[in-house]
Amino acid sequence: MEVFWDRCNELQDIDKINSQIERGEAKIERRLNTRRALEAKMSRYRAPFHQLKLQYGTNKGKHYNEDEDRFLVCMLYTLGIDKENVYEELRTEVRNSPLFRFDWFIKSRTSAELQRRCNTLITLIERENAEIEEKEGRKKTRRNVPGAGGQ
């Protein structure tokens, strides 16, 4: 690796290679952030398949219900978001789940549609985690300000 960076200026299309490396690193970083967000959300619940709550805000969506969303998030976490074909496995899990035995809508979704819905849910979770971190940060700064505590 060191040799590559030492001699990279000798390559003709180094800008193209550098941009490709940066895109790959950004993709890896995004995947890590997504995994951390899912882990933070799941760690707040003892039984996430039953207790998990999502803060939808104004864009809940018309088609998916809360049970379906909860199942998608929990199974995505269980299967591992880093897997190559995680959405195909998620589709199989949805089809085999007794929860959705009579729910044709969720059973008929393609892996691409499930992926789009999971991306939306992950965005909601990341937003919720950011709000929680912001609140905790404000609490810590209030505690550290002289005269702002119960002293």
Helices and strands as residue ranges (DSSP letters): H 2-7, G 8-10, H 14-42, H 48-51, H 66-79, H 86-96, G 98-100, H 104-107, H 111-144
